[in-house]
Amino acid sequence: GGDVRSPRIMIEYCTGCRWGLRAGWMSQELLVTFGSKLGEVAVAPAEQSGQFNVWVDNELIFNRTSERRFPELKEVKQLIRDRIDPEYNLGHSER
């Protein structure tokens, strides 16, 4: 169906910066880690250049512009876990 499934992770990236592969890789890693705990993982072109943002539903959890860096995968996993299932053990990603 066309319904939005929750929690929905969206990774927005700058197409002009060619960050699509990075966004795609991160989306795959999140699916491997969280599996069916996630309703959906989307990768979308950002409206503004230079953006690399990670959203959980309607909450922006990482913004490359304000942080002045790319997110670490471990960091993104922890931010998502804290919102969707705080008790979930991320295993080796936790250290």
C-alpha angles and dihedrals in degrees: 000000000000095000118125109243122215138263090038118188116200124188111196117196140179109255093197089056090053094234094143094105091052091050092047092049091050092049091052092049090051091051091050092050101042104024113171092003085082121070094200142346117208131187114202139173112253120239093227128049120252094031127138108167134167120206133188105202102311097338120102105220099172131025118182093201096056094038092044091219143064118269120255112239091234090053093050091048091052093047091051094044091051089057103040105031116357092186094055112117112226092195114206091003087068096069 
